[in-house]
Amino acid sequence: MKPISDAFLVVMAGGSGTRFWPKSTSKHPKQLLSFGQGTSLLTQTLNRFEGLIPPTQKWIVTTKSLTSAIQDDSPGVQILSEPQGRNTAPCVYWAAREIAKKNPKGIMLVMPSDHTIPQLEKFKKTVSDAIAWAQSHDDLVTLGIKPDRPETGYGYLKFGVSVGSGAYRVDSFVEKPNLDKAKEFLKAGNFYWNGGMFVWRVDVILRAFDQYAPEMKKIWDANHEKVEAAYPHMTATSIDYAVMEKASNVTAFPLDCGWDDLGSWTSLENLGELLGAKKDSSVVMAGDLISIESTQNIIDAQGKLVALLGIQDLIVVHHGDVILVARKDRAQDIKLVVEQVKKLRPGLA
Amino acid sequence: MKPISDAFLVVMAGGSGTRFWPKSTSKHPKQLLSFGQGTSLLTQTLNRFEGLIPPTQKWIVTTKSLTSAIQDDSPGVQILSEPQGRNTAPCVYWAAREIAKKNPKGIMLVMPSDHTIPQLEKFKKTVSDAIAWAQSHDDLVTLGIKPDRPETGYGYLKFGVSVGSGAYRVDSFVEKPNLDKAKEFLKAGNFYWNGGMFVWRVDVILRAFDQYAPEMKKIWDANHEKVEAAYPHMTATSIDYAVMEKASNVTAFPLDCGWDDLGSWTSLENLGELLGAKKDSSVVMAGDLISIESTQNIIDAQGKLVALLGIQDLIVVHHGDVILVARKDRAQDIKLVVEQVKKLRPGLA
């Protein structure tokens, strides 16, 4: 496959979530973790576009505080280093302007850095279709992930009419639903998860910014395109909220490739097969496991012997100076733990 | 208090149980653990007799394989090093013969090395009473621990008639009962736990050995008192079985001093107050604990931050290269784990 010469990849790697604490911390966030797959999620993301995007046109956007760690993880990759995190709209805008300097009609792919996509060929095919569409249409293109469960943790895209080539008009962006709504969505069949993956020409997205968020251009120009000066004035807002939800030219391609956003320790269960052998149906990333009448646990304790006796549905993690033991159904509440860690042992948060 | 010049302490420290695995291992058994109290249970045992027993008359019996570790823990204390473990009867017999060489009418105290006795003064008073009795009676004296629950994990002493000075004749030694029996015992009031603590003159116990286990003297004499030669011929049997259950001159003093044999991780709950502050009613020996909606756990992870989220009734231990997570009601089954460890990572068992 020959790379598409006018395509630029922008990987958003500024997140510093704590859902995988203690493995993920503010200084070593999820995108730098490998989850037993040899390379970081960030590197996996960059590698995913091999053959599609010219190597010198793969960029990473991250915040200053993470830049050094990101550089270590992805040496040689160009980094746009934000003075501070401002959600996704400002970083997309900045990257779009930078790409426009290289190629005013360049194709810009915006991708999260911390998701997993097991079925690579399907993904590449969909992305190629999206690029082709963006090259020939003045549309904001996004990828809608085919849901396989009534998930309440994601926003949805409501697909409208088919517009050919496998693409659909997006009627609306839908906030995270409750379970009843999510079940309706799954049954209806035209609701797709919003995975935050976008493909567009830079002239198209910059025009959309000018139309729906004109203050961004003003701030940028007033500060002579100096990122250090402009950023503090930028409102922290998402690209969805600033542009996508308001735009009428949003087109989507359905994506069905085993995508997972690794939203919590429990999402590792969806990735079981990627993590190699499992014992007693537990997901295990440990030196050795001894499991007696123990099932359905998630274990991450590299280099350790982990022994379980009569244990079900737990998350057990050892990392550095920390041992976490949490009920799986409380995985979303690990943030409560991290809040306490910040007070008690800030260096470990 | 002036030490009793004719009294000798024999601390039995040959055990290599694994109930506190991974903290206790075959090379570092329970008697060498401190359980957050600064010194090992063995040292605590030796110290318990300060003022009662002359320092040079405190002896330790252990096996060859543990001798070096015991020496490190109790430097300067005389050690009788058994070529191999043979249960308690042979080591009591050997120690009695050694004491008889120093003082044929010496008082011998036989004490386990891995129990805990919070109420020291009460203990010393009872031991003093027992010593006084043994000095003036040709009896085998033992201490019966006042039960506070219908425990099925211990053998019992059935107390008979009072013989004065707070002592009772022991009618019989009773095997570990089932729960119904244990409840009856508790109600009856004259059943006491057999804690394996004995006080007698060496001439009295040696005479009892000659009467009830005459082969011991034969083996010992035939091998010219050479322990390396004699030991392989000794039958591994307990002092209870070899002598106490058969003897008719057994006298007991009731002991009520918060005694605990630390039979498993869960027994640490009985020691809560010795271990300092507790959080959420968990027993904690860890660097720091963050506990969110978690109660009644037993945590031992020195130097670590342990974070619990929605966790009840678990044992969580980190030690060296091992992490153990076990349900508290499975504490007695840790031996099943250790059996697997012996196969998988013998160095950790």
Interface residues (C-beta under 8 A of the other chain):
Chain A: P22 G287 D288 I290 I292 E293 A301 G303 K304 L305 V306 A307 L308 L309 G310 I311 L314 V316 H318 D321 V322 I323 L324 V325 A326 R327 D329 R330 D333 I334 L336 V337 Q340 V341 L344 R345 L348
Chain B: P22 G287 D288 I290 I292 E293 A301 G303 K304 L305 V306 A307 L308 L309 G310 I311 L314 V316 H318 D321 V322 I323 L324 V325 A326 R327 D329 R330 D333 I334 L336 V337 Q340 V341 L344 R345 L348
